[in-house]
Structures are given as C-alpha cells and as structure tokens.
Amino acid sequence: MPPIDVSDLAELAADRSQSTIAGLLRAARGQLGLEVALLAELTREAQVYRAVDGDGASFGLSVDHAIALEESYCHQVVNGRLPNVMRDVRSHPIAGGMAITASSAVGAYVSVPIHLSDGRLWGTLCAGSHGDAPWLRERDVEFLHVLARLIGDELEREELEARVRSLAARLAELQAA
C-alpha cells in the first residue's frame, strides 16, 4: 500500500467542507425563494464574505470582499438594531437609509447569527433579493437558524482539522530533528 499523502487528505477535507457549505447556502436560497445567499464572517473591524451562492455579482458581493461593520446589515442584526427578516428593506426606518441598501439595490433580506458550540459568534448566514419578499415569515428565520447551526458545526470541524494538521506537522518536525 502506498504511503498516504497528507496534502491530498487536506485538499479532500477542504473540498468536502466547501461543498457542504455551498449546499447549505443553495438550500437557504432555494427554500426562501431569494436571489442570493451568503456566509459572512464578522471580525473586529469588518464583515468578510466567505461564500456566496446565487447572483452575488448583482449585489456587489464576492468571496473575501469586506465591508465596514457599520455598513453591514448583519452586524446590525446581531446587535439587535435590525430584525432578522426584512420583507421590504427600503421601507425599514434604519435599513432603508443605509448606503448598502441603495448601492446593492437590496429589496428583501434575512439574516441569522452563526455561533460556535462554545458560544462564540463567528458571523452570519444571510439571504436577499433585489425585490421585496412579502412571503418571508418567522418560519424562514427558524429554517436559517437550523442551517446556521450546521454551518457552525462545519466551521468547527474545519478548525479542528487545521489544528490536527498543524500538530502533525509540528510532530514531524520534532521527529526529524
């Protein structure tokens, strides 16, 4: 049996993770009937888009693009300043006046936080459309909460795998010395 190449395993794990997250974003977008779904990491300074499914370009969304927290719906949702679901963003007293509403032509928006098992906030799972979405209900928010938990589990699995790879590399260094 040939030796196992650790880099092949790392690539396989990364591919699996990306396909899992992509599938969950696709499910969110499809179930809610919206044009785009995204995974956004919230850092201390910015919101960074980590995955986008659907017509992200028409909203100005691309992977690894960052925006200031103050300009982000997600940050406002997490801090309780905006509701999880906005069927008509433009008519909302706060969101309607945010620059991103006009620049991205957002009509409807849904967002839920992604927490890791230790309670840390990682970011948000969001979906939106250019037009209003009067059909969105609280059940849609609950559906996104379920998907957010699955994504949180996947992110933690990735984190653990990265730690294992780092420890294995360190062990190999020590054994070689």
Disulfide bonds with the S-S distance in Angstrom:
none
